[in-house]
């Protein structure tokens, strides 16, 4: 996911994306705990995507003010 893609999304779309990423992170953590996770690098990628979405949400919030 790129920051340019996130800038084009609305706030509601960003919130939906954030919820989906959090669910995915939970599932990945669970798989990692029971030693079923093949690609551990995906954990880091999902965390970074969450941070990008939160940054875009904050920028939209500040733009409204």
CHARMM internal coordinates of N, CA and C (Angstrom, degrees):
IC EDIT
DIST 1 N 1 CA 1.4423
DIST 1 CA 1 C 1.5269
ANGL 1 N 1 CA 1 C 108.79
DIST 1 C 2 N 1.3176
ANGL 1 CA 1 C 2 N 115.10
DIHE 1 N 1 CA 1 C 2 N 136.55
DIST 2 N 2 CA 1.4528
ANGL 1 C 2 N 2 CA 120.04
DIHE 1 CA 1 C 2 N 2 CA -178.65
DIST 2 CA 2 C 1.5236
ANGL 2 N 2 CA 2 C 110.06
DIHE 1 C 2 N 2 CA 2 C -110.45
DIST 2 C 3 N 1.3148
ANGL 2 CA 2 C 3 N 115.06
DIHE 2 N 2 CA 2 C 3 N 154.07
DIST 3 N 3 CA 1.4548
ANGL 2 C 3 N 3 CA 120.64
DIHE 2 CA 2 C 3 N 3 CA -179.52
DIST 3 CA 3 C 1.5237
ANGL 3 N 3 CA 3 C 110.95
DIHE 2 C 3 N 3 CA 3 C -63.51
DIST 3 C 4 N 1.3143
ANGL 3 CA 3 C 4 N 117.17
DIHE 3 N 3 CA 3 C 4 N -33.54
DIST 4 N 4 CA 1.4667
ANGL 3 C 4 N 4 CA 120.00
DIHE 3 CA 3 C 4 N 4 CA 179.72
DIST 4 CA 4 C 1.5294
ANGL 4 N 4 CA 4 C 111.17
DIHE 3 C 4 N 4 CA 4 C -63.78
DIST 4 C 5 N 1.3303
ANGL 4 CA 4 C 5 N 117.18
DIHE 4 N 4 CA 4 C 5 N -34.87
DIST 5 N 5 CA 1.4660
ANGL 4 C 5 N 5 CA 120.98
DIHE 4 CA 4 C 5 N 5 CA 176.99
DIST 5 CA 5 C 1.5261
ANGL 5 N 5 CA 5 C 110.29
DIHE 4 C 5 N 5 CA 5 C -66.64
DIST 5 C 6 N 1.3123
ANGL 5 CA 5 C 6 N 116.35
DIHE 5 N 5 CA 5 C 6 N -37.55
DIST 6 N 6 CA 1.4649
ANGL 5 C 6 N 6 CA 120.65
DIHE 5 CA 5 C 6 N 6 CA -177.58
DIST 6 CA 6 C 1.5223
ANGL 6 N 6 CA 6 C 111.72
DIHE 5 C 6 N 6 CA 6 C -71.33
DIST 6 C 7 N 1.3296
ANGL 6 CA 6 C 7 N 117.18
DIHE 6 N 6 CA 6 C 7 N -33.15
DIST 7 N 7 CA 1.4643
ANGL 6 C 7 N 7 CA 120.40
DIHE 6 CA 6 C 7 N 7 CA -179.12
DIST 7 CA 7 C 1.5222
ANGL 7 N 7 CA 7 C 111.44
DIHE 6 C 7 N 7 CA 7 C -65.18
DIST 7 C 8 N 1.3282
ANGL 7 CA 7 C 8 N 116.72
DIHE 7 N 7 CA 7 C 8 N -26.56
DIST 8 N 8 CA 1.4574
ANGL 7 C 8 N 8 CA 120.92
DIHE 7 CA 7 C 8 N 8 CA -179.03
DIST 8 CA 8 C 1.5219
ANGL 8 N 8 CA 8 C 112.60
DIHE 7 C 8 N 8 CA 8 C -82.35
DIST 8 C 9 N 1.3271
ANGL 8 CA 8 C 9 N 117.86
DIHE 8 N 8 CA 8 C 9 N -13.68
DIST 9 N 9 CA 1.4667
ANGL 8 C 9 N 9 CA 121.58
DIHE 8 CA 8 C 9 N 9 CA -177.87
DIST 9 CA 9 C 1.5236
ANGL 9 N 9 CA 9 C 111.29
DIHE 8 C 9 N 9 CA 9 C -82.44
DIST 9 C 10 N 1.3323
ANGL 9 CA 9 C 10 N 114.93
DIHE 9 N 9 CA 9 C 10 N 152.75
DIST 10 N 10 CA 1.4652
ANGL 9 C 10 N 10 CA 120.12
DIHE 9 CA 9 C 10 N 10 CA 175.83
DIST 10 CA 10 C 1.5384
ANGL 10 N 10 CA 10 C 108.74
DIHE 9 C 10 N 10 CA 10 C -82.23
DIST 10 C 11 N 1.3150
ANGL 10 CA 10 C 11 N 115.50
DIHE 10 N 10 CA 10 C 11 N 171.28
DIST 11 N 11 CA 1.4627
ANGL 10 C 11 N 11 CA 120.87
DIHE 10 CA 10 C 11 N 11 CA -178.32
DIST 11 CA 11 C 1.5253
ANGL 11 N 11 CA 11 C 110.81
DIHE 10 C 11 N 11 CA 11 C -63.80
DIST 11 C 12 N 1.3177
ANGL 11 CA 11 C 12 N 116.95
DIHE 11 N 11 CA 11 C 12 N -40.01
DIST 12 N 12 CA 1.4681
ANGL 11 C 12 N 12 CA 119.64
DIHE 11 CA 11 C 12 N 12 CA -179.65
DIST 12 CA 12 C 1.5272
ANGL 12 N 12 CA 12 C 110.85
DIHE 11 C 12 N 12 CA 12 C -66.93
DIST 12 C 13 N 1.3278
ANGL 12 CA 12 C 13 N 116.84
DIHE 12 N 12 CA 12 C 13 N -38.92
DIST 13 N 13 CA 1.4633
ANGL 12 C 13 N 13 CA 120.09
DIHE 12 CA 12 C 13 N 13 CA 176.84
DIST 13 CA 13 C 1.5203
ANGL 13 N 13 CA 13 C 110.95
DIHE 12 C 13 N 13 CA 13 C -64.52
DIST 13 C 14 N 1.3433
ANGL 13 CA 13 C 14 N 116.15
DIHE 13 N 13 CA 13 C 14 N -39.15
DIST 14 N 14 CA 1.4620
ANGL 13 C 14 N 14 CA 119.98
DIHE 13 CA 13 C 14 N 14 CA 178.56
DIST 14 CA 14 C 1.5207
ANGL 14 N 14 CA 14 C 111.17
DIHE 13 C 14 N 14 CA 14 C -64.64
DIST 14 C 15 N 1.3280
ANGL 14 CA 14 C 15 N 116.35
DIHE 14 N 14 CA 14 C 15 N -40.13
DIST 15 N 15 CA 1.4710
ANGL 14 C 15 N 15 CA 119.75
DIHE 14 CA 14 C 15 N 15 CA 178.29
DIST 15 CA 15 C 1.5210
ANGL 15 N 15 CA 15 C 111.27
DIHE 14 C 15 N 15 CA 15 C -64.14
DIST 15 C 16 N 1.3332
ANGL 15 CA 15 C 16 N 116.70
DIHE 15 N 15 CA 15 C 16 N -39.59
DIST 16 N 16 CA 1.4666
ANGL 15 C 16 N 16 CA 120.36
DIHE 15 CA 15 C 16 N 16 CA 177.28
DIST 16 CA 16 C 1.5258
ANGL 16 N 16 CA 16 C 110.68
DIHE 15 C 16 N 16 CA 16 C -64.93
DIST 16 C 17 N 1.3206
ANGL 16 CA 16 C 17 N 115.99
DIHE 16 N 16 CA 16 C 17 N -42.42
DIST 17 N 17 CA 1.4604
ANGL 16 C 17 N 17 CA 121.28
DIHE 16 CA 16 C 17 N 17 CA 179.68
DIST 17 CA 17 C 1.5294
ANGL 17 N 17 CA 17 C 109.88
DIHE 16 C 17 N 17 CA 17 C -62.94
DIST 17 C 18 N 1.3331
ANGL 17 CA 17 C 18 N 116.51
DIHE 17 N 17 CA 17 C 18 N -42.22
DIST 18 N 18 CA 1.4608
ANGL 17 C 18 N 18 CA 121.26
DIHE 17 CA 17 C 18 N 18 CA 179.44
DIST 18 CA 18 C 1.5257
ANGL 18 N 18 CA 18 C 111.05
DIHE 17 C 18 N 18 CA 18 C -62.09
DIST 18 C 19 N 1.3140
ANGL 18 CA 18 C 19 N 116.96
DIHE 18 N 18 CA 18 C 19 N -43.17
DIST 19 N 19 CA 1.4631
ANGL 18 C 19 N 19 CA 120.64
DIHE 18 CA 18 C 19 N 19 CA 179.30
DIST 19 CA 19 C 1.5265
ANGL 19 N 19 CA 19 C 110.52
DIHE 18 C 19 N 19 CA 19 C -63.03
DIST 19 C 20 N 1.3193
ANGL 19 CA 19 C 20 N 116.58
DIHE 19 N 19 CA 19 C 20 N -42.48
DIST 20 N 20 CA 1.4635
ANGL 19 C 20 N 20 CA 120.58
DIHE 19 CA 19 C 20 N 20 CA 178.59
DIST 20 CA 20 C 1.5091
ANGL 20 N 20 CA 20 C 112.66
DIHE 19 C 20 N 20 CA 20 C -63.80
DIST 20 C 21 N 1.3307
ANGL 20 CA 20 C 21 N 116.40
DIHE 20 N 20 CA 20 C 21 N -40.64
DIST 21 N 21 CA 1.4648
ANGL 20 C 21 N 21 CA 120.29
DIHE 20 CA 20 C 21 N 21 CA 179.39
DIST 21 CA 21 C 1.5279
ANGL 21 N 21 CA 21 C 111.39
DIHE 20 C 21 N 21 CA 21 C -67.38
DIST 21 C 22 N 1.3191
ANGL 21 CA 21 C 22 N 116.34
DIHE 21 N 21 CA 21 C 22 N -37.05
DIST 22 N 22 CA 1.4633
ANGL 21 C 22 N 22 CA 119.30
DIHE 21 CA 21 C 22 N 22 CA 178.20
DIST 22 CA 22 C 1.5258
ANGL 22 N 22 CA 22 C 111.03
DIHE 21 C 22 N 22 CA 22 C -66.07
DIST 22 C 23 N 1.3307
ANGL 22 CA 22 C 23 N 116.01
DIHE 22 N 22 CA 22 C 23 N -38.79
DIST 23 N 23 CA 1.4684
ANGL 22 C 23 N 23 CA 118.95
DIHE 22 CA 22 C 23 N 23 CA 176.54
DIST 23 CA 23 C 1.5245
ANGL 23 N 23 CA 23 C 110.77
DIHE 22 C 23 N 23 CA 23 C -64.75
DIST 23 C 24 N 1.3236
ANGL 23 CA 23 C 24 N 116.19
DIHE 23 N 23 CA 23 C 24 N -40.84
DIST 24 N 24 CA 1.4596
ANGL 23 C 24 N 24 CA 120.16
DIHE 23 CA 23 C 24 N 24 CA 179.21
DIST 24 CA 24 C 1.5302
ANGL 24 N 24 CA 24 C 110.92
DIHE 23 C 24 N 24 CA 24 C -64.37
DIST 24 C 25 N 1.3295
ANGL 24 CA 24 C 25 N 116.34
DIHE 24 N 24 CA 24 C 25 N -40.79
DIST 25 N 25 CA 1.4585
ANGL 24 C 25 N 25 CA 120.14
DIHE 24 CA 24 C 25 N 25 CA 178.80
DIST 25 CA 25 C 1.5267
ANGL 25 N 25 CA 25 C 110.85
DIHE 24 C 25 N 25 CA 25 C -63.24
DIST 25 C 26 N 1.3332
ANGL 25 CA 25 C 26 N 116.39
DIHE 25 N 25 CA 25 C 26 N -40.62
DIST 26 N 26 CA 1.4586
ANGL 25 C 26 N 26 CA 119.87
DIHE 25 CA 25 C 26 N 26 CA 177.56
DIST 26 CA 26 C 1.5199
ANGL 26 N 26 CA 26 C 110.98
DIHE 25 C 26 N 26 CA 26 C -60.80
DIST 26 C 27 N 1.3361
ANGL 26 CA 26 C 27 N 116.07
DIHE 26 N 26 CA 26 C 27 N -45.19
DIST 27 N 27 CA 1.4653
ANGL 26 C 27 N 27 CA 120.63
DIHE 26 CA 26 C 27 N 27 CA -179.86
DIST 27 CA 27 C 1.5283
ANGL 27 N 27 CA 27 C 110.77
DIHE 26 C 27 N 27 CA 27 C -63.30
DIST 27 C 28 N 1.3251
ANGL 27 CA 27 C 28 N 116.61
DIHE 27 N 27 CA 27 C 28 N -40.97
DIST 28 N 28 CA 1.4648
ANGL 27 C 28 N 28 CA 120.32
DIHE 27 CA 27 C 28 N 28 CA 179.68
DIST 28 CA 28 C 1.5303
ANGL 28 N 28 CA 28 C 111.25
DIHE 27 C 28 N 28 CA 28 C -65.50
DIST 28 C 29 N 1.3257
ANGL 28 CA 28 C 29 N 116.26
DIHE 28 N 28 CA 28 C 29 N -40.91
DIST 29 N 29 CA 1.4703
ANGL 28 C 29 N 29 CA 119.84
DIHE 28 CA 28 C 29 N 29 CA 178.27
DIST 29 CA 29 C 1.5221
ANGL 29 N 29 CA 29 C 110.66
DIHE 28 C 29 N 29 CA 29 C -63.79
DIST 29 C 30 N 1.3236
ANGL 29 CA 29 C 30 N 115.95
DIHE 29 N 29 CA 29 C 30 N -39.46
DIST 30 N 30 CA 1.4562
ANGL 29 C 30 N 30 CA 119.76
DIHE 29 CA 29 C 30 N 30 CA 178.80
DIST 30 CA 30 C 1.5248
ANGL 30 N 30 CA 30 C 110.36
DIHE 29 C 30 N 30 CA 30 C -64.78
DIST 30 C 31 N 1.3280
ANGL 30 CA 30 C 31 N 117.40
DIHE 30 N 30 CA 30 C 31 N -45.24
DIST 31 N 31 CA 1.4613
ANGL 30 C 31 N 31 CA 121.41
DIHE 30 CA 30 C 31 N 31 CA 178.08
DIST 31 CA 31 C 1.5232
ANGL 31 N 31 CA 31 C 110.80
DIHE 30 C 31 N 31 CA 31 C -60.79
DIST 31 C 32 N 1.3321
ANGL 31 CA 31 C 32 N 116.18
DIHE 31 N 31 CA 31 C 32 N -39.12
DIST 32 N 32 CA 1.4625
ANGL 31 C 32 N 32 CA 120.41
DIHE 31 CA 31 C 32 N 32 CA -179.85
DIST 32 CA 32 C 1.5352
ANGL 32 N 32 CA 32 C 110.37
DIHE 31 C 32 N 32 CA 32 C -65.90
DIST 32 C 33 N 1.3233
ANGL 32 CA 32 C 33 N 116.79
DIHE 32 N 32 CA 32 C 33 N -37.10
DIST 33 N 33 CA 1.4592
ANGL 32 C 33 N 33 CA 121.00
DIHE 32 CA 32 C 33 N 33 CA -178.05
DIST 33 CA 33 C 1.5239
ANGL 33 N 33 CA 33 C 111.82
DIHE 32 C 33 N 33 CA 33 C -67.26
DIST 33 C 34 N 1.3259
ANGL 33 CA 33 C 34 N 116.83
DIHE 33 N 33 CA 33 C 34 N -32.36
DIST 34 N 34 CA 1.4571
ANGL 33 C 34 N 34 CA 119.88
DIHE 33 CA 33 C 34 N 34 CA -178.94
DIST 34 CA 34 C 1.5283
ANGL 34 N 34 CA 34 C 112.05
DIHE 33 C 34 N 34 CA 34 C -101.66
DIST 34 C 35 N 1.3251
ANGL 34 CA 34 C 35 N 115.65
DIHE 34 N 34 CA 34 C 35 N 16.87
DIST 35 N 35 CA 1.4775
ANGL 34 C 35 N 35 CA 123.21
DIHE 34 CA 34 C 35 N 35 CA 175.74
DIST 35 CA 35 C 1.5314
ANGL 35 N 35 CA 35 C 113.49
DIHE 34 C 35 N 35 CA 35 C 58.57
DIST 35 C 36 N 1.3131
ANGL 35 CA 35 C 36 N 117.19
DIHE 35 N 35 CA 35 C 36 N 40.42
DIST 36 N 36 CA 1.4571
ANGL 35 C 36 N 36 CA 120.93
DIHE 35 CA 35 C 36 N 36 CA 176.49
DIST 36 CA 36 C 1.5284
ANGL 36 N 36 CA 36 C 112.41
DIHE 35 C 36 N 36 CA 36 C -113.91
DIST 36 C 37 N 1.3278
ANGL 36 CA 36 C 37 N 116.80
DIHE 36 N 36 CA 36 C 37 N 1.70
DIST 37 N 37 CA 1.4553
ANGL 36 C 37 N 37 CA 120.61
DIHE 36 CA 36 C 37 N 37 CA -177.22
DIST 37 CA 37 C 1.5171
ANGL 37 N 37 CA 37 C 109.79
DIHE 36 C 37 N 37 CA 37 C -86.27
DIST 37 C 38 N 1.3343
ANGL 37 CA 37 C 38 N 116.16
DIHE 37 N 37 CA 37 C 38 N 121.70
DIST 38 N 38 CA 1.4589
ANGL 37 C 38 N 38 CA 120.91
DIHE 37 CA 37 C 38 N 38 CA -179.66
DIST 38 CA 38 C 1.5225
ANGL 38 N 38 CA 38 C 111.73
DIHE 37 C 38 N 38 CA 38 C -84.80
DIST 38 C 39 N 1.3315
ANGL 38 CA 38 C 39 N 116.68
DIHE 38 N 38 CA 38 C 39 N -45.62
DIST 39 N 39 CA 1.4554
ANGL 38 C 39 N 39 CA 121.11
DIHE 38 CA 38 C 39 N 39 CA -175.55
DIST 39 CA 39 C 1.5299
ANGL 39 N 39 CA 39 C 109.56
DIHE 38 C 39 N 39 CA 39 C -106.11
DIST 39 C 40 N 1.3207
ANGL 39 CA 39 C 40 N 117.03
DIHE 39 N 39 CA 39 C 40 N 93.09
DIST 40 N 40 CA 1.4660
ANGL 39 C 40 N 40 CA 120.69
DIHE 39 CA 39 C 40 N 40 CA -177.87
DIST 40 CA 40 C 1.5218
ANGL 40 N 40 CA 40 C 112.10
DIHE 39 C 40 N 40 CA 40 C -71.93
DIST 40 C 41 N 1.3149
ANGL 40 CA 40 C 41 N 117.79
DIHE 40 N 40 CA 40 C 41 N -19.15
DIST 41 N 41 CA 1.4631
ANGL 40 C 41 N 41 CA 121.00
DIHE 40 CA 40 C 41 N 41 CA 178.17
DIST 41 CA 41 C 1.5299
ANGL 41 N 41 CA 41 C 110.92
DIHE 40 C 41 N 41 CA 41 C -66.85
DIST 41 C 42 N 1.3133
ANGL 41 CA 41 C 42 N 117.10
DIHE 41 N 41 CA 41 C 42 N -21.36
DIST 42 N 42 CA 1.4680
ANGL 41 C 42 N 42 CA 120.66
DIHE 41 CA 41 C 42 N 42 CA 179.48
DIST 42 CA 42 C 1.5232
ANGL 42 N 42 CA 42 C 110.96
DIHE 41 C 42 N 42 CA 42 C -64.13
DIST 42 C 43 N 1.3456
ANGL 42 CA 42 C 43 N 117.67
DIHE 42 N 42 CA 42 C 43 N -30.95
DIST 43 N 43 CA 1.4677
ANGL 42 C 43 N 43 CA 120.85
DIHE 42 CA 42 C 43 N 43 CA 177.05
DIST 43 CA 43 C 1.5245
ANGL 43 N 43 CA 43 C 110.27
DIHE 42 C 43 N 43 CA 43 C -57.81
DIST 43 C 44 N 1.3038
ANGL 43 CA 43 C 44 N 116.10
DIHE 43 N 43 CA 43 C 44 N -49.18
DIST 44 N 44 CA 1.4661
ANGL 43 C 44 N 44 CA 121.32
DIHE 43 CA 43 C 44 N 44 CA -178.44
DIST 44 CA 44 C 1.5279
ANGL 44 N 44 CA 44 C 110.71
DIHE 43 C 44 N 44 CA 44 C -64.57
DIST 44 C 45 N 1.3151
ANGL 44 CA 44 C 45 N 116.98
DIHE 44 N 44 CA 44 C 45 N -40.25
DIST 45 N 45 CA 1.4603
ANGL 44 C 45 N 45 CA 121.01
DIHE 44 CA 44 C 45 N 45 CA -179.23
DIST 45 CA 45 C 1.5323
ANGL 45 N 45 CA 45 C 111.03
DIHE 44 C 45 N 45 CA 45 C -64.51
DIST 45 C 46 N 1.3223
ANGL 45 CA 45 C 46 N 116.80
DIHE 45 N 45 CA 45 C 46 N -41.10
DIST 46 N 46 CA 1.4659
ANGL 45 C 46 N 46 CA 119.92
DIHE 45 CA 45 C 46 N 46 CA -179.88
DIST 46 CA 46 C 1.5180
ANGL 46 N 46 CA 46 C 110.26
DIHE 45 C 46 N 46 CA 46 C -67.93
DIST 46 C 47 N 1.3166
ANGL 46 CA 46 C 47 N 117.67
DIHE 46 N 46 CA 46 C 47 N -39.61
DIST 47 N 47 CA 1.4642
ANGL 46 C 47 N 47 CA 120.71
DIHE 46 CA 46 C 47 N 47 CA 177.52
DIST 47 CA 47 C 1.5263
ANGL 47 N 47 CA 47 C 110.78
DIHE 46 C 47 N 47 CA 47 C -61.20
DIST 47 C 48 N 1.3206
ANGL 47 CA 47 C 48 N 116.72
DIHE 47 N 47 CA 47 C 48 N -40.93
DIST 48 N 48 CA 1.4656
ANGL 47 C 48 N 48 CA 120.23
DIHE 47 CA 47 C 48 N 48 CA 178.90
DIST 48 CA 48 C 1.5262
ANGL 48 N 48 CA 48 C 111.13
DIHE 47 C 48 N 48 CA 48 C -67.40
DIST 48 C 49 N 1.3297
ANGL 48 CA 48 C 49 N 116.71
DIHE 48 N 48 CA 48 C 49 N -37.73
DIST 49 N 49 CA 1.4595
ANGL 48 C 49 N 49 CA 119.92
DIHE 48 CA 48 C 49 N 49 CA 177.29
DIST 49 CA 49 C 1.5278
ANGL 49 N 49 CA 49 C 110.80
DIHE 48 C 49 N 49 CA 49 C -63.99
DIST 49 C 50 N 1.3290
ANGL 49 CA 49 C 50 N 116.48
DIHE 49 N 49 CA 49 C 50 N -39.69
DIST 50 N 50 CA 1.4664
ANGL 49 C 50 N 50 CA 120.78
DIHE 49 CA 49 C 50 N 50 CA 177.30
DIST 50 CA 50 C 1.5205
ANGL 50 N 50 CA 50 C 109.89
DIHE 49 C 50 N 50 CA 50 C -61.44
DIST 50 C 51 N 1.3215
ANGL 50 CA 50 C 51 N 116.94
DIHE 50 N 50 CA 50 C 51 N -43.51
DIST 51 N 51 CA 1.4597
ANGL 50 C 51 N 51 CA 121.07
DIHE 50 CA 50 C 51 N 51 CA 179.26
DIST 51 CA 51 C 1.5280
ANGL 51 N 51 CA 51 C 110.75
DIHE 50 C 51 N 51 CA 51 C -63.37
DIST 51 C 52 N 1.3236
ANGL 51 CA 51 C 52 N 117.32
DIHE 51 N 51 CA 51 C 52 N -39.54
DIST 52 N 52 CA 1.4720
ANGL 51 C 52 N 52 CA 120.29
DIHE 51 CA 51 C 52 N 52 CA 179.01
DIST 52 CA 52 C 1.5256
ANGL 52 N 52 CA 52 C 111.04
DIHE 51 C 52 N 52 CA 52 C -64.34
DIST 52 C 53 N 1.3297
ANGL 52 CA 52 C 53 N 116.32
DIHE 52 N 52 CA 52 C 53 N -41.70
DIST 53 N 53 CA 1.4627
ANGL 52 C 53 N 53 CA 120.03
DIHE 52 CA 52 C 53 N 53 CA 179.73
DIST 53 CA 53 C 1.5219
ANGL 53 N 53 CA 53 C 109.99
DIHE 52 C 53 N 53 CA 53 C -65.79
DIST 53 C 54 N 1.3176
ANGL 53 CA 53 C 54 N 117.34
DIHE 53 N 53 CA 53 C 54 N -43.86
DIST 54 N 54 CA 1.4620
ANGL 53 C 54 N 54 CA 120.35
DIHE 53 CA 53 C 54 N 54 CA 179.68
DIST 54 CA 54 C 1.5265
ANGL 54 N 54 CA 54 C 111.09
DIHE 53 C 54 N 54 CA 54 C -63.25
DIST 54 C 55 N 1.3198
ANGL 54 CA 54 C 55 N 117.52
DIHE 54 N 54 CA 54 C 55 N -37.13
DIST 55 N 55 CA 1.4570
ANGL 54 C 55 N 55 CA 121.57
DIHE 54 CA 54 C 55 N 55 CA 177.78
DIST 55 CA 55 C 1.5239
ANGL 55 N 55 CA 55 C 110.36
DIHE 54 C 55 N 55 CA 55 C -64.70
DIST 55 C 56 N 1.3156
ANGL 55 CA 55 C 56 N 117.17
DIHE 55 N 55 CA 55 C 56 N -42.63
DIST 56 N 56 CA 1.4637
ANGL 55 C 56 N 56 CA 121.24
DIHE 55 CA 55 C 56 N 56 CA 178.29
DIST 56 CA 56 C 1.5237
ANGL 56 N 56 CA 56 C 111.25
DIHE 55 C 56 N 56 CA 56 C -65.10
DIST 56 C 57 N 1.3295
ANGL 56 CA 56 C 57 N 116.71
DIHE 56 N 56 CA 56 C 57 N -39.35
DIST 57 N 57 CA 1.4616
ANGL 56 C 57 N 57 CA 120.07
DIHE 56 CA 56 C 57 N 57 CA 177.40
DIST 57 CA 57 C 1.5273
ANGL 57 N 57 CA 57 C 111.16
DIHE 56 C 57 N 57 CA 57 C -63.42
DIST 57 C 58 N 1.3084
ANGL 57 CA 57 C 58 N 115.94
DIHE 57 N 57 CA 57 C 58 N -41.37
DIST 58 N 58 CA 1.4698
ANGL 57 C 58 N 58 CA 120.24
DIHE 57 CA 57 C 58 N 58 CA 179.64
DIST 58 CA 58 C 1.5272
ANGL 58 N 58 CA 58 C 110.95
DIHE 57 C 58 N 58 CA 58 C -66.33
DIST 58 C 59 N 1.3298
ANGL 58 CA 58 C 59 N 116.43
DIHE 58 N 58 CA 58 C 59 N -40.10
DIST 59 N 59 CA 1.4583
ANGL 58 C 59 N 59 CA 120.23
DIHE 58 CA 58 C 59 N 59 CA 178.70
DIST 59 CA 59 C 1.5285
ANGL 59 N 59 CA 59 C 110.53
DIHE 58 C 59 N 59 CA 59 C -64.07
DIST 59 C 60 N 1.3226
ANGL 59 CA 59 C 60 N 117.23
DIHE 59 N 59 CA 59 C 60 N -38.95
DIST 60 N 60 CA 1.4653
ANGL 59 C 60 N 60 CA 121.04
DIHE 59 CA 59 C 60 N 60 CA 177.44
DIST 60 CA 60 C 1.5213
ANGL 60 N 60 CA 60 C 110.77
DIHE 59 C 60 N 60 CA 60 C -66.60
DIST 60 C 61 N 1.3242
ANGL 60 CA 60 C 61 N 115.87
DIHE 60 N 60 CA 60 C 61 N -37.58
DIST 61 N 61 CA 1.4769
ANGL 60 C 61 N 61 CA 120.19
DIHE 60 CA 60 C 61 N 61 CA 178.59
DIST 61 CA 61 C 1.5313
ANGL 61 N 61 CA 61 C 110.66
DIHE 60 C 61 N 61 CA 61 C -64.81
DIST 61 C 62 N 1.3186
ANGL 61 CA 61 C 62 N 115.98
DIHE 61 N 61 CA 61 C 62 N -42.38
DIST 62 N 62 CA 1.4658
ANGL 61 C 62 N 62 CA 119.32
DIHE 61 CA 61 C 62 N 62 CA 179.85
DIST 62 CA 62 C 1.5221
ANGL 62 N 62 CA 62 C 111.46
DIHE 61 C 62 N 62 CA 62 C -70.60
DIST 62 C 63 N 1.3223
ANGL 62 CA 62 C 63 N 117.75
DIHE 62 N 62 CA 62 C 63 N -30.85
DIST 63 N 63 CA 1.4497
ANGL 62 C 63 N 63 CA 121.18
DIHE 62 CA 62 C 63 N 63 CA 179.40
DIST 63 CA 63 C 1.5317
ANGL 63 N 63 CA 63 C 111.06
DIHE 62 C 63 N 63 CA 63 C -68.22
DIST 63 C 64 N 1.3210
ANGL 63 CA 63 C 64 N 116.78
DIHE 63 N 63 CA 63 C 64 N -29.97
DIST 64 N 64 CA 1.4543
ANGL 63 C 64 N 64 CA 120.87
DIHE 63 CA 63 C 64 N 64 CA 178.99
DIST 64 CA 64 C 1.5194
ANGL 64 N 64 CA 64 C 112.41
DIHE 63 C 64 N 64 CA 64 C -70.66
DIST 64 C 65 N 1.3054
ANGL 64 CA 64 C 65 N 116.75
DIHE 64 N 64 CA 64 C 65 N -28.57
DIST 65 N 65 CA 1.4734
ANGL 64 C 65 N 65 CA 120.53
DIHE 64 CA 64 C 65 N 65 CA -176.09
DIST 65 CA 65 C 1.4981
ANGL 65 N 65 CA 65 C 113.33
DIHE 64 C 65 N 65 CA 65 C -77.47
END
COOR INIT
IC SEED 1 N 1 CA 1 C
IC BUILD
